[in-house]
Amino acid sequence: MTGVLMLEDCAFAGESFYIGQKLRGELGCLEHATWLTPTLSHCSRAVHRNRSRHVVITVENVRVMSFVLASK
């Protein structure tokens, strides 16, 4: 897959990601993902057309948007 995703509201949300990690599942798992750089074949419309298609996504970059410090 080529594209940039924000995964805060999809099936992979809440996971810890690292560069090189493989995410495996059905394309429908990305139904609520935000596509930051969509293309014709990698966008929310493609997800709806091919929900059961098996995909393997490789994490190439991780950007932290916010974090919470735990108190002791």
Summary of the structure (lengths in Angstrom):
residues: 72
radius of gyration: 13.2
end to end distance: 41.1
largest distance: 47.9
contacts: 141
relative contact order: 0.30
helix: 14%
strand: 19%
